Amino acid sequence: MGVRYRVQQTFPGHVAGPMVLGVLEDGVIRGGETLVLEDGGAPVRVTRFDVHTRQTDQGLEVGLQLHPEDAPRVTAGSTLVSPPEA
């Protein structure tokens, strides 16, 4: 099962580093993995999974801390997915 994470908000200047808030629609994210933008396939490194989560009708709402070099590629409305298998 692959990851599908829909970004709702971005926080580029967050104290802990760039963060996004979104809904995990499918799969599991633990932090430390690389996902890709569904539109274009650019890699996005997830450095930390925020343990403060909230279940919604759409899925699990969670925050992710992104690597500072990758964060500018991610905007509200972006979808992050598991990379294609080699």
PyMOL Python script that loads the backbone (N, CA, C, O; Angstrom):
from pymol import cmd

cmd.read_pdbstr("""\
ATOM      1  N   MET A   1       0.850  -1.172   0.000  1.00  0.00           N
ATOM      2  CA  MET A   1       0.000   0.000   0.000  1.00  0.00           C
ATOM      3  C   MET A   1       0.900   1.241   0.000  1.00  0.00           C
ATOM      4  O   MET A   1       1.791   1.369   0.840  1.00  0.00           O
ATOM      5  N   GLY A   2       0.662   2.139  -0.935  1.00  0.00           N
ATOM      6  CA  GLY A   2       1.461   3.339  -1.024  1.00  0.00           C
ATOM      7  C   GLY A   2       0.864   4.496  -0.251  1.00  0.00           C
ATOM      8  O   GLY A   2      -0.298   4.468   0.154  1.00  0.00           O
ATOM      9  N   VAL A   3       1.678   5.507  -0.057  1.00  0.00           N
ATOM     10  CA  VAL A   3       1.260   6.717   0.661  1.00  0.00           C
ATOM     11  C   VAL A   3       0.566   7.664  -0.302  1.00  0.00           C
ATOM     12  O   VAL A   3       0.969   7.809  -1.456  1.00  0.00           O
ATOM     13  N   ARG A   4      -0.472   8.299   0.188  1.00  0.00           N
ATOM     14  CA  ARG A   4      -1.150   9.404  -0.518  1.00  0.00           C
ATOM     15  C   ARG A   4      -1.480  10.451   0.539  1.00  0.00           C
ATOM     16  O   ARG A   4      -2.302  10.214   1.425  1.00  0.00           O
ATOM     17  N   TYR A   5      -0.828  11.619   0.439  1.00  0.00           N
ATOM     18  CA  TYR A   5      -0.947  12.694   1.432  1.00  0.00           C
ATOM     19  C   TYR A   5      -1.298  13.974   0.690  1.00  0.00           C
ATOM     20  O   TYR A   5      -0.529  14.439  -0.151  1.00  0.00           O
ATOM     21  N   ARG A   6      -2.453  14.541   0.997  1.00  0.00           N
ATOM     22  CA  ARG A   6      -2.926  15.767   0.345  1.00  0.00           C
ATOM     23  C   ARG A   6      -2.623  16.964   1.234  1.00  0.00           C
ATOM     24  O   ARG A   6      -3.122  17.048   2.356  1.00  0.00           O
ATOM     25  N   VAL A   7      -1.806  17.893   0.737  1.00  0.00           N
ATOM     26  CA  VAL A   7      -1.374  19.069   1.494  1.00  0.00           C
ATOM     27  C   VAL A   7      -2.483  20.111   1.519  1.00  0.00           C
ATOM     28  O   VAL A   7      -3.028  20.482   0.480  1.00  0.00           O
ATOM     29  N   GLN A   8      -2.814  20.582   2.737  1.00  0.00           N
ATOM     30  CA  GLN A   8      -3.831  21.621   2.896  1.00  0.00           C
ATOM     31  C   GLN A   8      -3.213  22.991   3.147  1.00  0.00           C
ATOM     32  O   GLN A   8      -3.689  23.991   2.609  1.00  0.00           O
ATOM     33  N   GLN A   9      -2.155  23.049   3.962  1.00  0.00           N
ATOM     34  CA  GLN A   9      -1.502  24.317   4.301  1.00  0.00           C
ATOM     35  C   GLN A   9       0.005  24.113   4.381  1.00  0.00           C
ATOM     36  O   GLN A   9       0.478  23.019   4.688  1.00  0.00           O
ATOM     37  N   THR A  10       0.751  25.176   4.102  1.00  0.00           N
ATOM     38  CA  THR A  10       2.206  25.142   4.243  1.00  0.00           C
ATOM     39  C   THR A  10       2.633  26.216   5.244  1.00  0.00           C
ATOM     40  O   THR A  10       2.013  27.273   5.354  1.00  0.00           O
ATOM     41  N   PHE A  11       3.701  25.914   5.963  1.00  0.00           N
ATOM     42  CA  PHE A  11       4.254  26.825   6.960  1.00  0.00           C
ATOM     43  C   PHE A  11       5.766  26.883   6.756  1.00  0.00           C
ATOM     44  O   PHE A  11       6.511  26.238   7.494  1.00  0.00           O
ATOM     45  N   PRO A  12       6.237  27.664   5.744  1.00  0.00           N
ATOM     46  CA  PRO A  12       7.661  27.662   5.415  1.00  0.00           C
ATOM     47  C   PRO A  12       8.550  28.227   6.511  1.00  0.00           C
ATOM     48  O   PRO A  12       9.714  27.838   6.611  1.00  0.00           O
ATOM     49  N   GLY A  13       8.040  29.130   7.332  1.00  0.00           N
ATOM     50  CA  GLY A  13       8.866  29.760   8.353  1.00  0.00           C
ATOM     51  C   GLY A  13       8.666  29.198   9.742  1.00  0.00           C
ATOM     52  O   GLY A  13       8.962  29.874  10.727  1.00  0.00           O
ATOM     53  N   HIS A  14       8.170  27.976   9.845  1.00  0.00           N
ATOM     54  CA  HIS A  14       7.912  27.368  11.154  1.00  0.00           C
ATOM     55  C   HIS A  14       9.216  27.253  11.940  1.00  0.00           C
ATOM     56  O   HIS A  14      10.279  27.045  11.354  1.00  0.00           O
ATOM     57  N   VAL A  15       9.140  27.384  13.238  1.00  0.00           N
ATOM     58  CA  VAL A  15      10.313  27.361  14.122  1.00  0.00           C
ATOM     59  C   VAL A  15      11.134  26.084  13.940  1.00  0.00           C
ATOM     60  O   VAL A  15      12.364  26.139  13.927  1.00  0.00           O
ATOM     61  N   ALA A  16      10.472  24.941  13.800  1.00  0.00           N
ATOM     62  CA  ALA A  16      11.174  23.660  13.677  1.00  0.00           C
ATOM     63  C   ALA A  16      11.656  23.391  12.251  1.00  0.00           C
ATOM     64  O   ALA A  16      12.315  22.382  12.002  1.00  0.00           O
ATOM     65  N   GLY A  17      11.336  24.274  11.327  1.00  0.00           N
ATOM     66  CA  GLY A  17      11.661  24.064   9.924  1.00  0.00           C
ATOM     67  C   GLY A  17      10.382  24.044   9.120  1.00  0.00           C
ATOM     68  O   GLY A  17       9.294  24.112   9.693  1.00  0.00           O
ATOM     69  N   PRO A  18      10.484  23.952   7.803  1.00  0.00           N
ATOM     70  CA  PRO A  18       9.292  23.980   6.965  1.00  0.00           C
ATOM     71  C   PRO A  18       8.334  22.843   7.324  1.00  0.00           C
ATOM     72  O   PRO A  18       8.737  21.687   7.448  1.00  0.00           O
ATOM     73  N   MET A  19       7.065  23.198   7.485  1.00  0.00           N
ATOM     74  CA  MET A  19       6.039  22.214   7.842  1.00  0.00           C
ATOM     75  C   MET A  19       4.879  22.315   6.863  1.00  0.00           C
ATOM     76  O   MET A  19       4.642  23.361   6.259  1.00  0.00           O
ATOM     77  N   VAL A  20       4.166  21.210   6.721  1.00  0.00           N
ATOM     78  CA  VAL A  20       2.910  21.192   5.983  1.00  0.00           C
ATOM     79  C   VAL A  20       1.863  20.497   6.841  1.00  0.00           C
ATOM     80  O   VAL A  20       2.185  19.642   7.666  1.00  0.00           O
ATOM     81  N   LEU A  21       0.621  20.872   6.638  1.00  0.00           N
ATOM     82  CA  LEU A  21      -0.504  20.219   7.295  1.00  0.00           C
ATOM     83  C   LEU A  21      -1.368  19.640   6.193  1.00  0.00           C
ATOM     84  O   LEU A  21      -1.675  20.319   5.213  1.00  0.00           O
ATOM     85  N   GLY A  22      -1.756  18.395   6.351  1.00  0.00           N
ATOM     86  CA  GLY A  22      -2.561  17.771   5.321  1.00  0.00           C
ATOM     87  C   GLY A  22      -3.247  16.525   5.820  1.00  0.00           C
ATOM     88  O   GLY A  22      -3.249  16.225   7.014  1.00  0.00           O
ATOM     89  N   VAL A  23      -3.832  15.801   4.876  1.00  0.00           N
ATOM     90  CA  VAL A  23      -4.594  14.602   5.196  1.00  0.00           C
ATOM     91  C   VAL A  23      -3.895  13.394   4.584  1.00  0.00           C
ATOM     92  O   VAL A  23      -3.646  13.335   3.380  1.00  0.00           O
ATOM     93  N   LEU A  24      -3.589  12.438   5.446  1.00  0.00           N
ATOM     94  CA  LEU A  24      -3.027  11.168   5.004  1.00  0.00           C
ATOM     95  C   LEU A  24      -4.192  10.294   4.567  1.00  0.00           C
ATOM     96  O   LEU A  24      -4.905   9.723   5.391  1.00  0.00           O
ATOM     97  N   GLU A  25      -4.370  10.202   3.257  1.00  0.00           N
ATOM     98  CA  GLU A  25      -5.514   9.470   2.713  1.00  0.00           C
ATOM     99  C   GLU A  25      -5.248   7.977   2.610  1.00  0.00           C
ATOM    100  O   GLU A  25      -6.179   7.172   2.612  1.00  0.00           O
ATOM    101  N   ASP A  26      -3.969   7.607   2.518  1.00  0.00           N
ATOM    102  CA  ASP A  26      -3.626   6.199   2.371  1.00  0.00           C
ATOM    103  C   ASP A  26      -2.178   5.980   2.791  1.00  0.00           C
ATOM    104  O   ASP A  26      -1.340   6.867   2.626  1.00  0.00           O
ATOM    105  N   GLY A  27      -1.886   4.815   3.328  1.00  0.00           N
ATOM    106  CA  GLY A  27      -0.527   4.444   3.673  1.00  0.00           C
ATOM    107  C   GLY A  27      -0.106   4.897   5.060  1.00  0.00           C
ATOM    108  O   GLY A  27      -0.923   5.331   5.873  1.00  0.00           O
ATOM    109  N   VAL A  28       1.200   4.785   5.307  1.00  0.00           N
ATOM    110  CA  VAL A  28       1.797   5.103   6.601  1.00  0.00           C
ATOM    111  C   VAL A  28       3.028   5.965   6.369  1.00  0.00           C
ATOM    112  O   VAL A  28       3.853   5.662   5.507  1.00  0.00           O
ATOM    113  N   ILE A  29       3.151   7.039   7.139  1.00  0.00           N
ATOM    114  CA  ILE A  29       4.343   7.894   7.117  1.00  0.00           C
ATOM    115  C   ILE A  29       4.927   7.887   8.519  1.00  0.00           C
ATOM    116  O   ILE A  29       4.199   8.067   9.496  1.00  0.00           O
ATOM    117  N   ARG A  30       6.227   7.682   8.627  1.00  0.00           N
ATOM    118  CA  ARG A  30       6.883   7.687   9.931  1.00  0.00           C
ATOM    119  C   ARG A  30       7.883   8.828  10.068  1.00  0.00           C
ATOM    120  O   ARG A  30       8.284   9.170  11.180  1.00  0.00           O
ATOM    121  N   GLY A  31       8.283   9.413   8.956  1.00  0.00           N
ATOM    122  CA  GLY A  31       9.341  10.420   8.955  1.00  0.00           C
ATOM    123  C   GLY A  31      10.639   9.743   8.543  1.00  0.00           C
ATOM    124  O   GLY A  31      10.866   8.572   8.844  1.00  0.00           O
ATOM    125  N   GLY A  32      11.473  10.481   7.863  1.00  0.00           N
ATOM    126  CA  GLY A  32      12.732   9.923   7.398  1.00  0.00           C
ATOM    127  C   GLY A  32      12.642   9.304   6.015  1.00  0.00           C
ATOM    128  O   GLY A  32      13.638   8.783   5.514  1.00  0.00           O
ATOM    129  N   GLU A  33      11.469   9.347   5.383  1.00  0.00           N
ATOM    130  CA  GLU A  33      11.355   8.782   4.048  1.00  0.00           C
ATOM    131  C   GLU A  33      11.262   9.886   3.001  1.00  0.00           C
ATOM    132  O   GLU A  33      11.098  11.062   3.323  1.00  0.00           O
ATOM    133  N   THR A  34      11.371   9.481   1.751  1.00  0.00           N
ATOM    134  CA  THR A  34      11.227  10.399   0.634  1.00  0.00           C
ATOM    135  C   THR A  34       9.952  10.050  -0.112  1.00  0.00           C
ATOM    136  O   THR A  34       9.748   8.907  -0.519  1.00  0.00           O
ATOM    137  N   LEU A  35       9.102  11.045  -0.286  1.00  0.00           N
ATOM    138  CA  LEU A  35       7.909  10.911  -1.103  1.00  0.00           C
ATOM    139  C   LEU A  35       8.145  11.699  -2.385  1.00  0.00           C
ATOM    140  O   LEU A  35       9.185  12.340  -2.537  1.00  0.00           O
ATOM    141  N   VAL A  36       7.199  11.656  -3.296  1.00  0.00           N
ATOM    142  CA  VAL A  36       7.325  12.441  -4.527  1.00  0.00           C
ATOM    143  C   VAL A  36       6.030  13.216  -4.762  1.00  0.00           C
ATOM    144  O   VAL A  36       4.949  12.797  -4.347  1.00  0.00           O
ATOM    145  N   LEU A  37       6.166  14.347  -5.433  1.00  0.00           N
ATOM    146  CA  LEU A  37       4.984  15.108  -5.831  1.00  0.00           C
ATOM    147  C   LEU A  37       4.259  14.330  -6.922  1.00  0.00           C
ATOM    148  O   LEU A  37       4.867  13.927  -7.914  1.00  0.00           O
ATOM    149  N   GLU A  38       2.978  14.124  -6.739  1.00  0.00           N
ATOM    150  CA  GLU A  38       2.205  13.368  -7.714  1.00  0.00           C
ATOM    151  C   GLU A  38       2.259  14.035  -9.083  1.00  0.00           C
ATOM    152  O   GLU A  38       2.317  13.353 -10.106  1.00  0.00           O
ATOM    153  N   ASP A  39       2.241  15.345  -9.105  1.00  0.00           N
ATOM    154  CA  ASP A  39       2.319  16.100 -10.350  1.00  0.00           C
ATOM    155  C   ASP A  39       3.781  16.463 -10.609  1.00  0.00           C
ATOM    156  O   ASP A  39       4.267  17.467 -10.089  1.00  0.00           O
ATOM    157  N   GLY A  40       4.467  15.678 -11.383  1.00  0.00           N
ATOM    158  CA  GLY A  40       5.845  15.996 -11.746  1.00  0.00           C
ATOM    159  C   GLY A  40       6.885  15.049 -11.185  1.00  0.00           C
ATOM    160  O   GLY A  40       7.961  14.921 -11.770  1.00  0.00           O
ATOM    161  N   GLY A  41       6.614  14.384 -10.083  1.00  0.00           N
ATOM    162  CA  GLY A  41       7.522  13.378  -9.548  1.00  0.00           C
ATOM    163  C   GLY A  41       8.746  13.884  -8.814  1.00  0.00           C
ATOM    164  O   GLY A  41       9.662  13.105  -8.549  1.00  0.00           O
ATOM    165  N   ALA A  42       8.794  15.191  -8.468  1.00  0.00           N
ATOM    166  CA  ALA A  42       9.943  15.722  -7.743  1.00  0.00           C
ATOM    167  C   ALA A  42      10.010  15.108  -6.338  1.00  0.00           C
ATOM    168  O   ALA A  42       8.982  14.995  -5.670  1.00  0.00           O
ATOM    169  N   PRO A  43      11.194  14.714  -5.886  1.00  0.00           N
ATOM    170  CA  PRO A  43      11.323  14.119  -4.557  1.00  0.00           C
ATOM    171  C   PRO A  43      11.148  15.143  -3.440  1.00  0.00           C
ATOM    172  O   PRO A  43      11.555  16.297  -3.565  1.00  0.00           O
ATOM    173  N   VAL A  44      10.535  14.699  -2.347  1.00  0.00           N
ATOM    174  CA  VAL A  44      10.327  15.536  -1.167  1.00  0.00           C
ATOM    175  C   VAL A  44      10.689  14.689   0.050  1.00  0.00           C
ATOM    176  O   VAL A  44      10.044  13.678   0.331  1.00  0.00           O
ATOM    177  N   ARG A  45      11.730  15.114   0.769  1.00  0.00           N
ATOM    178  CA  ARG A  45      12.167  14.379   1.960  1.00  0.00           C
ATOM    179  C   ARG A  45      11.365  14.821   3.186  1.00  0.00           C
ATOM    180  O   ARG A  45      11.273  16.008   3.499  1.00  0.00           O
ATOM    181  N   VAL A  46      10.794  13.838   3.860  1.00  0.00           N
ATOM    182  CA  VAL A  46      10.046  14.083   5.094  1.00  0.00           C
ATOM    183  C   VAL A  46      11.004  13.829   6.249  1.00  0.00           C
ATOM    184  O   VAL A  46      11.498  12.714   6.419  1.00  0.00           O
ATOM    185  N   THR A  47      11.268  14.863   7.042  1.00  0.00           N
ATOM    186  CA  THR A  47      12.221  14.702   8.141  1.00  0.00           C
ATOM    187  C   THR A  47      11.565  14.303   9.450  1.00  0.00           C
ATOM    188  O   THR A  47      12.200  13.694  10.311  1.00  0.00           O
ATOM    189  N   ARG A  48      10.282  14.652   9.600  1.00  0.00           N
ATOM    190  CA  ARG A  48       9.608  14.329  10.865  1.00  0.00           C
ATOM    191  C   ARG A  48       8.107  14.259  10.651  1.00  0.00           C
ATOM    192  O   ARG A  48       7.534  15.035   9.886  1.00  0.00           O
ATOM    193  N   PHE A  49       7.486  13.321  11.339  1.00  0.00           N
ATOM    194  CA  PHE A  49       6.031  13.150  11.366  1.00  0.00           C
ATOM    195  C   PHE A  49       5.544  13.733  12.675  1.00  0.00           C
ATOM    196  O   PHE A  49       6.027  13.342  13.737  1.00  0.00           O
ATOM    197  N   ASP A  50       4.603  14.655  12.625  1.00  0.00           N
ATOM    198  CA  ASP A  50       4.068  15.262  13.843  1.00  0.00           C
ATOM    199  C   ASP A  50       3.106  14.281  14.507  1.00  0.00           C
ATOM    200  O   ASP A  50       2.151  13.822  13.880  1.00  0.00           O
ATOM    201  N   VAL A  51       3.356  13.963  15.761  1.00  0.00           N
ATOM    202  CA  VAL A  51       2.534  12.980  16.471  1.00  0.00           C
ATOM    203  C   VAL A  51       1.158  13.516  16.843  1.00  0.00           C
ATOM    204  O   VAL A  51       0.292  12.735  17.238  1.00  0.00           O
ATOM    205  N   HIS A  52       0.931  14.803  16.732  1.00  0.00           N
ATOM    206  CA  HIS A  52      -0.382  15.383  17.021  1.00  0.00           C
ATOM    207  C   HIS A  52      -1.246  15.226  15.776  1.00  0.00           C
ATOM    208  O   HIS A  52      -1.084  15.958  14.800  1.00  0.00           O
ATOM    209  N   THR A  53      -2.155  14.276  15.820  1.00  0.00           N
ATOM    210  CA  THR A  53      -2.984  13.963  14.668  1.00  0.00           C
ATOM    211  C   THR A  53      -4.454  14.109  15.033  1.00  0.00           C
ATOM    212  O   THR A  53      -4.827  14.181  16.204  1.00  0.00           O
ATOM    213  N   ARG A  54      -5.275  14.149  13.987  1.00  0.00           N
ATOM    214  CA  ARG A  54      -6.724  14.263  14.201  1.00  0.00           C
ATOM    215  C   ARG A  54      -7.421  13.497  13.088  1.00  0.00           C
ATOM    216  O   ARG A  54      -7.154  13.723  11.907  1.00  0.00           O
ATOM    217  N   GLN A  55      -8.312  12.596  13.465  1.00  0.00           N
ATOM    218  CA  GLN A  55      -9.062  11.834  12.464  1.00  0.00           C
ATOM    219  C   GLN A  55     -10.180  12.702  11.886  1.00  0.00           C
ATOM    220  O   GLN A  55     -10.937  13.319  12.636  1.00  0.00           O
ATOM    221  N   THR A  56     -10.286  12.751  10.566  1.00  0.00           N
ATOM    222  CA  THR A  56     -11.352  13.484   9.884  1.00  0.00           C
ATOM    223  C   THR A  56     -12.075  12.517   8.954  1.00  0.00           C
ATOM    224  O   THR A  56     -11.646  11.376   8.788  1.00  0.00           O
ATOM    225  N   ASP A  57     -13.156  12.964   8.355  1.00  0.00           N
ATOM    226  CA  ASP A  57     -13.880  12.124   7.395  1.00  0.00           C
ATOM    227  C   ASP A  57     -13.026  11.803   6.164  1.00  0.00           C
ATOM    228  O   ASP A  57     -13.222  10.765   5.531  1.00  0.00           O
ATOM    229  N   GLN A  58     -12.087  12.681   5.825  1.00  0.00           N
ATOM    230  CA  GLN A  58     -11.231  12.491   4.660  1.00  0.00           C
ATOM    231  C   GLN A  58     -10.033  11.592   4.952  1.00  0.00           C
ATOM    232  O   GLN A  58      -9.463  11.007   4.031  1.00  0.00           O
ATOM    233  N   GLY A  59      -9.652  11.476   6.202  1.00  0.00           N
ATOM    234  CA  GLY A  59      -8.474  10.691   6.588  1.00  0.00           C
ATOM    235  C   GLY A  59      -7.832  11.289   7.819  1.00  0.00           C
ATOM    236  O   GLY A  59      -8.429  12.119   8.504  1.00  0.00           O
ATOM    237  N   LEU A  60      -6.620  10.865   8.095  1.00  0.00           N
ATOM    238  CA  LEU A  60      -5.894  11.323   9.268  1.00  0.00           C
ATOM    239  C   LEU A  60      -5.187  12.639   8.956  1.00  0.00           C
ATOM    240  O   LEU A  60      -4.354  12.698   8.051  1.00  0.00           O
ATOM    241  N   GLU A  61      -5.517  13.697   9.702  1.00  0.00           N
ATOM    242  CA  GLU A  61      -4.890  15.005   9.508  1.00  0.00           C
ATOM    243  C   GLU A  61      -3.611  15.054  10.333  1.00  0.00           C
ATOM    244  O   GLU A  61      -3.641  14.890  11.552  1.00  0.00           O
ATOM    245  N   VAL A  62      -2.487  15.282   9.656  1.00  0.00           N
ATOM    246  CA  VAL A  62      -1.182  15.307  10.326  1.00  0.00           C
ATOM    247  C   VAL A  62      -0.303  16.395   9.736  1.00  0.00           C
ATOM    248  O   VAL A  62      -0.517  16.863   8.617  1.00  0.00           O
ATOM    249  N   GLY A  63       0.684  16.780  10.517  1.00  0.00           N
ATOM    250  CA  GLY A  63       1.697  17.704  10.050  1.00  0.00           C
ATOM    251  C   GLY A  63       2.970  16.950   9.730  1.00  0.00           C
ATOM    252  O   GLY A  63       3.293  15.956  10.380  1.00  0.00           O
ATOM    253  N   LEU A  64       3.692  17.422   8.729  1.00  0.00           N
ATOM    254  CA  LEU A  64       4.971  16.845   8.358  1.00  0.00           C
ATOM    255  C   LEU A  64       6.008  17.947   8.292  1.00  0.00           C
ATOM    256  O   LEU A  64       5.740  19.034   7.779  1.00  0.00           O
ATOM    257  N   GLN A  65       7.186  17.668   8.809  1.00  0.00           N
ATOM    258  CA  GLN A  65       8.312  18.586   8.641  1.00  0.00           C
ATOM    259  C   GLN A  65       9.057  18.126   7.394  1.00  0.00           C
ATOM    260  O   GLN A  65       9.351  16.941   7.235  1.00  0.00           O
ATOM    261  N   LEU A  66       9.357  19.074   6.513  1.00  0.00           N
ATOM    262  CA  LEU A  66      10.025  18.763   5.255  1.00  0.00           C
ATOM    263  C   LEU A  66      11.456  19.266   5.259  1.00  0.00           C
ATOM    264  O   LEU A  66      11.789  20.216   5.967  1.00  0.00           O
ATOM    265  N   HIS A  67      12.293  18.631   4.470  1.00  0.00           N
ATOM    266  CA  HIS A  67      13.670  19.093   4.312  1.00  0.00           C
ATOM    267  C   HIS A  67      13.632  20.494   3.693  1.00  0.00           C
ATOM    268  O   HIS A  67      12.891  20.718   2.735  1.00  0.00           O
ATOM    269  N   PRO A  68      14.414  21.437   4.218  1.00  0.00           N
ATOM    270  CA  PRO A  68      14.359  22.829   3.739  1.00  0.00           C
ATOM    271  C   PRO A  68      14.607  22.998   2.240  1.00  0.00           C
ATOM    272  O   PRO A  68      14.071  23.926   1.634  1.00  0.00           O
ATOM    273  N   GLU A  69      15.406  22.124   1.630  1.00  0.00           N
ATOM    274  CA  GLU A  69      15.667  22.237   0.193  1.00  0.00           C
ATOM    275  C   GLU A  69      14.468  21.797  -0.643  1.00  0.00           C
ATOM    276  O   GLU A  69      14.293  22.259  -1.770  1.00  0.00           O
ATOM    277  N   ASP A  70      13.641  20.904  -0.096  1.00  0.00           N
ATOM    278  CA  ASP A  70      12.516  20.354  -0.840  1.00  0.00           C
ATOM    279  C   ASP A  70      11.216  21.112  -0.605  1.00  0.00           C
ATOM    280  O   ASP A  70      10.335  21.113  -1.464  1.00  0.00           O
ATOM    281  N   ALA A  71      11.091  21.754   0.548  1.00  0.00           N
ATOM    282  CA  ALA A  71       9.832  22.391   0.954  1.00  0.00           C
ATOM    283  C   ALA A  71       9.291  23.411  -0.052  1.00  0.00           C
ATOM    284  O   ALA A  71       8.074  23.464  -0.231  1.00  0.00           O
ATOM    285  N   PRO A  72      10.124  24.231  -0.725  1.00  0.00           N
ATOM    286  CA  PRO A  72       9.554  25.209  -1.666  1.00  0.00           C
ATOM    287  C   PRO A  72       8.778  24.592  -2.828  1.00  0.00           C
ATOM    288  O   PRO A  72       7.971  25.278  -3.456  1.00  0.00           O
ATOM    289  N   ARG A  73       9.002  23.323  -3.125  1.00  0.00           N
ATOM    290  CA  ARG A  73       8.279  22.638  -4.209  1.00  0.00           C
ATOM    291  C   ARG A  73       6.836  22.307  -3.830  1.00  0.00           C
ATOM    292  O   ARG A  73       5.998  22.063  -4.698  1.00  0.00           O
ATOM    293  N   VAL A  74       6.553  22.302  -2.517  1.00  0.00           N
ATOM    294  CA  VAL A  74       5.262  21.827  -2.024  1.00  0.00           C
ATOM    295  C   VAL A  74       4.363  23.015  -1.716  1.00  0.00           C
ATOM    296  O   VAL A  74       4.744  23.919  -0.972  1.00  0.00           O
ATOM    297  N   THR A  75       3.165  23.007  -2.296  1.00  0.00           N
ATOM    298  CA  THR A  75       2.198  24.074  -2.077  1.00  0.00           C
ATOM    299  C   THR A  75       0.869  23.465  -1.619  1.00  0.00           C
ATOM    300  O   THR A  75       0.640  22.264  -1.761  1.00  0.00           O
ATOM    301  N   ALA A  76       0.004  24.315  -1.069  1.00  0.00           N
ATOM    302  CA  ALA A  76      -1.338  23.857  -0.709  1.00  0.00           C
ATOM    303  C   ALA A  76      -1.998  23.299  -1.965  1.00  0.00           C
ATOM    304  O   ALA A  76      -1.965  23.923  -3.026  1.00  0.00           O
ATOM    305  N   GLY A  77      -2.592  22.129  -1.834  1.00  0.00           N
ATOM    306  CA  GLY A  77      -3.207  21.461  -2.975  1.00  0.00           C
ATOM    307  C   GLY A  77      -2.324  20.395  -3.593  1.00  0.00           C
ATOM    308  O   GLY A  77      -2.794  19.576  -4.383  1.00  0.00           O
ATOM    309  N   SER A  78      -1.028  20.399  -3.235  1.00  0.00           N
ATOM    310  CA  SER A  78      -0.133  19.354  -3.722  1.00  0.00           C
ATOM    311  C   SER A  78      -0.505  18.008  -3.115  1.00  0.00           C
ATOM    312  O   SER A  78      -1.096  17.942  -2.036  1.00  0.00           O
ATOM    313  N   THR A  79      -0.156  16.946  -3.814  1.00  0.00           N
ATOM    314  CA  THR A  79      -0.332  15.605  -3.277  1.00  0.00           C
ATOM    315  C   THR A  79       1.025  14.910  -3.302  1.00  0.00           C
ATOM    316  O   THR A  79       1.695  14.857  -4.333  1.00  0.00           O
ATOM    317  N   LEU A  80       1.413  14.381  -2.146  1.00  0.00           N
ATOM    318  CA  LEU A  80       2.646  13.614  -2.022  1.00  0.00           C
ATOM    319  C   LEU A  80       2.296  12.132  -2.034  1.00  0.00           C
ATOM    320  O   LEU A  80       1.345  11.712  -1.374  1.00  0.00           O
ATOM    321  N   VAL A  81       3.057  11.341  -2.777  1.00  0.00           N
ATOM    322  CA  VAL A  81       2.796   9.914  -2.893  1.00  0.00           C
ATOM    323  C   VAL A  81       4.101   9.141  -2.753  1.00  0.00           C
ATOM    324  O   VAL A  81       5.188   9.717  -2.807  1.00  0.00           O
ATOM    325  N   SER A  82       3.979   7.842  -2.574  1.00  0.00           N
ATOM    326  CA  SER A  82       5.149   6.975  -2.533  1.00  0.00           C
ATOM    327  C   SER A  82       5.851   7.024  -3.881  1.00  0.00           C
ATOM    328  O   SER A  82       5.198   7.140  -4.918  1.00  0.00           O
ATOM    329  N   PRO A  83       7.174   6.936  -3.874  1.00  0.00           N
ATOM    330  CA  PRO A  83       7.887   6.913  -5.166  1.00  0.00           C
ATOM    331  C   PRO A  83       7.568   5.622  -5.917  1.00  0.00           C
ATOM    332  O   PRO A  83       7.242   4.602  -5.309  1.00  0.00           O
ATOM    333  N   PRO A  84       7.664   5.679  -7.241  1.00  0.00           N
ATOM    334  CA  PRO A  84       7.421   4.459  -8.008  1.00  0.00           C
ATOM    335  C   PRO A  84       8.464   3.409  -7.656  1.00  0.00           C
ATOM    336  O   PRO A  84       9.618   3.734  -7.376  1.00  0.00           O
ATOM    337  N   GLU A  85       8.054   2.166  -7.673  1.00  0.00           N
ATOM    338  CA  GLU A  85       8.992   1.087  -7.365  1.00  0.00           C
ATOM    339  C   GLU A  85       9.930   0.886  -8.535  1.00  0.00           C
ATOM    340  O   GLU A  85       9.533   0.940  -9.699  1.00  0.00           O
ATOM    341  N   ALA A  86      11.185   0.654  -8.194  1.00  0.00           N
ATOM    342  CA  ALA A  86      12.218   0.495  -9.244  1.00  0.00           C
ATOM    343  C   ALA A  86      12.129  -0.853  -9.906  1.00  0.00           C
ATOM    344  O   ALA A  86      12.915  -1.153 -10.804  1.00  0.00           O
TER     345      ALA A  86
END
""", "prot")
cmd.dss("prot")
cmd.show_as("cartoon", "prot")
cmd.util.cbc("prot")
cmd.orient("prot")
